[in-house]
């Protein structure tokens, strides 16, 4: 029975988000989409990078004998961690710079 309660509560939560989204103006919707996209990108980069770092940690603490396959996976996980964490940080810096530039341009324009 608790599964149905969870499904109903989840459905109600989704419905509340949809109703709230519908109530927004077009400008607020555009801002909400940008924020959701950015946070989704950050979360994905953090999860994938974190999973790779965890695999690197597991390799370092393993007591099993090293094989070529283990070393290959270590190299792949290192590359994955560097790429995803680096891209996540680069996106954050670029978006921050673009936001500052957009705020500066909007302050110069009379409304």
Secondary structure, 3 states (H helix, E strand, C coil): CHHHHHHHHHHHHHHHHHHHHHHCCHHHHHHHHHHHHHHHHHHHHHHHHHHHHHHHHHHHHCCCCCCHHHHHHHHHHHHHHHHHHHHHHHHHHHHHHHHHHHHHHHHHCCC
